[in-house]
Amino acid sequence: MLFDPIKIAGLQIKNRIVRSATYEKRADEDGFVTEELLSFYEALAKGGTGLIVTGFAMVHHSGRVLPKMMSIHSDRYMDGFRALADRVHKAGGKLAVQVAHGGRQSPPVFLGGESPIAPSAVPDPSSGVTPREMTNDEIWQVVEAFGEAARRARDAGCDGVQIHAAHGYLASGFLSPHTNRRDDYWGGDEERRYHFVEEVIEAMLDKAGSGFPILIKMNCDDLLPGGLTPEQSARIAVRLQADGIAAIEISGGMREAPIKTIRPGILKPEQEAYFRQAGALFKKHVSVPVILTGGMRSRAVMESVLAANEADMIGLSRPLIREPNLPELMLNGKEKADCISCNKCANFLKYEKVECLELQDKG
């Protein structure tokens, strides 16, 4: 099943493998696409990945999270995305741009010393930073920014966009009862906490058109007390489908959560696919494709997830950092990724770019 084709809305994908959005640290200091970034994504497309989701692309200047991350907050960036879509298409792949705002997890150092903005002023113990609660006008500005980002991606020839609503970033922050303590249109109960994402989807459909696929990455579980649970997230998924989302990628966790999103030491099949129970739950409630991300390394495990109807597609991140041609290798008989989940690649602030450092050490 892993190499069977599938459609997301009207978009034909050649197999069930998704490159889950991963920060690359290959844009320039201002967020423009570089030749190094183009070559990086070309290698992924040539390596056989069916759908490539880019790393975090910033939709608004108040949402910068990392150095050398892509930006799509202005028309000035569109030439780079045109080149990126063209390079991926010529190599046989499909490209969705992950669009995001960092919210409370945007460090002040990348905001000119200003405090990050968020649904509510809930301190982040992982950074020691307390964000500033967004005003109503600021929320609408960011909603509009997401819509414009979708338009730019469409006009640049990309195949879709993915809203980053996981891992504690802004959209995730609005959905989560842990980080959204508001009592207005934007929060106060489960229905109102959904309004931000709902308005973002509506803005995207308005700016980019109903024929342009809009995907979303969301937490099935915030993995901390008072956060989203799988049951709550499954109800959100039903709303997302009704509002026009074309596919849902499942992940989990926030930066401050005691259980980490990027789990180390995945060496046995029983340690893989750590969100598969949530995948099965989502599949009971929605008919749009469900993408399951989280620690998959073995083709047998990937196939078992698909066969058990726990997901429709498989999201990979760290294995493709080490082996960008892993899909092609698996198609030709490789059974297990070389990635050992050492997480050296996650030490991206210390190094020039995101790459497999364990592989370098062995070389």
N, C-alpha and C positions, 0 to 999 in steps of 0.2 A: 504493500500500500504506500510505502514511503515515497515511491517514485511514480505514483499515479498522478495525473493532472487534476487540478481543482480550479474552480472559479470563485473569485471574490467579487460580488456584484457581477459586472460584465467583464471583469479582468481575468484572463486565462493565465494560470500559473502552471508551469510545466511539472512541478513536483510539490511535495508537501513540506519542503524544508524552507524555513524562514530565518534569515539572519536577523536575530533580535537586535534592536537598536543598541549600539555600543559606542561610547565616546572614543574618538580616534586620536584627538590632539594633533590633527594634521591640517586644520585651517590656518590662515594667517592670524596675526594678533587682532585684526579687526573683524574676523569671522568670515573672510572671503575664501571660497574654494581655491585650493592650490593644485598644482600638477601632482604633487605627492598624494593628495587626497583622491584625485581622479584615478591614479594608478592603483591605489588601495582598493577602491570599489570595482575597478575593472577586473582585478584579480579575483575578487569574490564572485563576480558574474561568470568569469571564465571557469571558475571552480565548480560551477553547477548549482549554486543556490537558486531556488525558484523565485523567491521574493526577498529582496534586500531592503531592510528598513535602516535608514541612515541613523547616525548618532544624533542626539539632541540638537535641534536647530532653534535658536532663540527667536521668539516672536515679538519681544518688546525689550527695550534697553534696561528695564527694571528687573529683568529675569535672568541676567547672566549668572552662570554657575561656575564655569571653568575657563581656563585660558585656552586659546586656540580652538574654541568650539565654533561650529558653523552658526551663521546668523541668517535669518530670512525676514528680518523686521523692516526691510526697505527694498524698494524696487532695484536699488543699486546692486543687490546680490543675485539678481535673476540670471545674469549671464553665466555665473558659476554653476547654478543649478541646471541650466540648459546644457552646459558641457557635461555635467555629471550624468544627467539622464541619457544623453547621447552616447556616452562612453559605456554605460551599463547596457543599454539596448543593443549596441553593436556587438557586445560580448554575450548576448543571449539572455540577459536577465531582465527583471522588472524592479522598479524602484519606487518606494514610498518614503516620503520625508517625515521623520518624526518631528513634530512641532511642539514646543514646550515653553514653560515659564518656570523658573526655579522656585518662586515663592519664598517661604521662610528658609529654604536651604540655599539661597543665593548669598554668598559671603559678602560682607560690606566692602572688602578689599576690591571686589569686582564691580562695586556700585558707587565708586568715588567716595567711599566712607559712609554712605547713607545706610540706614537700616533696611533690611529686606522687608517686603510687603507680603501679607498673608491674610487669610480670612479673619483670623483672630490673633491677638498678641499672646500666643502660647510659646513659652520659652523652649528652645531646642537644646536639650542637655548635651547632645553630642558636640555642639559648637559653643555653647554658652551664650548664644545670641537670642535675644527676644525680638521678633519681628514687629513691625507696625501694622495695626489693623487697617485694611484697605477701606477707603471711602467708596461710596456708591459710584461716584464718577470714575474713580480709578478702575473699579471692576469692569464697568462698561468699556473703558478704553482698552483693557486687556482682551475682553471678548471680541471687540472689533479687530484687534491685532491678530488674533487667531484666525478670524475670517479672511483677513488680507493675506495672511501667510498661506492659506489654502489656495487662494487665487493665484498667488505667485508660483506656487508649486505646479498648479495646473497649466499656467501659461508658459512655464519653463519646459513642459513636456514630461513631467514626472507622472507616474502611474497612479498615485494616490498620496494621502497623508495619513499619519498616525498621531492622534492626540496622546501625549504622555500624561496619563492620569494615574500613575503608579508612583511608589517609592517616596512619597512625601512631598513631591513637587506641587506646584500651585493647584492644578486641577484635582490631584489626589487630596490636597489639603482641604479643598471645599467638600469633597465627598466624605471625608472621615469625621466622625463625631469627636475624635481625639483633638483634632486641630481646628475644627469649625465650631466655635462656641457662640456664634451670632444668634440674634433673635429678630431677623428681618426677612426680606425676600430671599436672601442668600443663605439662610441657616436657621436652625431652631428645631427642626425635625428632619426625618429622612427625606421627605419630599422636597423641602426647601434646600437641603444640602445638595440636592441634585441640580438645582436651577442653573448653577454656573456652567456645568458641562452641557446642559440642555441648550443654553443660550449660545455657547460656543459652536455646537453642532448646527444650530439654526443659522448662525452667522456664516459658517463655512458653506452650507448649502446655498445660501443667498449669494455669496461671492463667487463660488466655484461651480455651482450648478449641481443638480441632483445626480447627474451621470458620472461625477468624479468620486471615486471610492474614498470614504472616510473610515479609517480604522481607529481603534483605541487600544491602549495598553492600560490595564487597571489592576489594582490589588484585589486578589480574592480574599486576602487577610492582611491586616496591618501588622499582625504579629506583636501587638502590644496591648496592654489593658486599656479598655475604653475605645479601641479602634474598630475599624470595619471587621466584621466576621464573614465567613463564607456565605452564610444565609443572607445577610444584608447585601453582599456583593452580587449574589445571584439575582436578587430583586432589581438591583441597579441594571444588570445585564438585560433584563426584560425591557426596561425603559429605553435602554440604548438601542436595542433592536427596533423598537417601535418608532424611535426618532430618526432612524435612517443609517445607523452605524452598520458598516458592511462586514466587519470582522472584529472579534474581540480577542486580544492577547491577555493571558492570565499570568500575573506574577504576584509578588507580595513583599511586605516589609517596608520600613522607613529607616532613615539613617540612624535614628535613635533606638530602634527596636533591638531587643536582646538577641533575637534570632535573625541572622543576617540574610539578605536577599542572595548574596553571592557566597554560597556555602563552600567551605574548603574541603579537601580530602575526599572527593567523590571517587572511590576506587572500586566499588562493588556495585553490581546491578541493583541491589536492594536500596542503595543510597541515591539512586537516580530518580528523576521525575518526581521531585518532592512536592509538587502541587497537583498531582494527578487526581486526588480525591476531589479537589475543587473543580477540576476539569470535567469529571463525571457529573458533578452537580450542575454546572453550567449547561452541559449538553442536554440535561433534562428540561431546561427552561428556554433555550434559544435554538433557532435553526440556522442562524448565520454561522460561518466558520469560526471555530474556537481554536486559537493558537496556544499551545501549552509550552511554556518556557520554564526552565528550572532544573539544571543539573543532568541533562541527558547526554550520555556518552556512547552507549551501545546501540547498534542498529536493532538488535533484538528487543531492547526496551522501547525504542521509538515505535517499532512495528506493533508491539503489544499494546501501547497506549492508543494507537489508531484502531487496532482491531477490537479493543474493548470499548470503543466509542467514548473515550475519555478526552478526545480532542480530534480535530480535523487536520491540524498542521502542527509541526514541531519547530519550536524556536530554539536556536543555538546562538551562543555568544562566545564564551571563552574557547570552545573547540575550534571555532573559525578564526580566532586570533592566531592560534598555533598552526592550523591547517586550513587556509582559505579554500583549498580544493577538496576538503573532506567529503562533500556530496558526491563528487566524481569518483573519489576513492571508494566510497561505500557502494556506489552503483556497480563498481568493478570488483566487489568482493570484500573490501575492508570491513571488519566487524566492529571495531571499537576505535574511538578517537584517541589520539596520543595525549590529549590534555589530561593532566593529573590534578587539576583544580588546586594548584599551589597558591593561586591568587597573586603571584608576583606582578601579573599584568595589571592588577588593580591599584598598584602603587604609582599611578600615573602622574601625580604631582611631582614626584622625585625624578622623573625621566623625560626625555625629549618627546617621546610619543608612546602610544599604547601598542605594545608588542609582547610576544612571548619571551620573557626574560629567562625562563628555565631552559628553553631551547638554546638561547644564546650562551648560557652558562655551560651547557653540554658541548657546544661547539668550540 
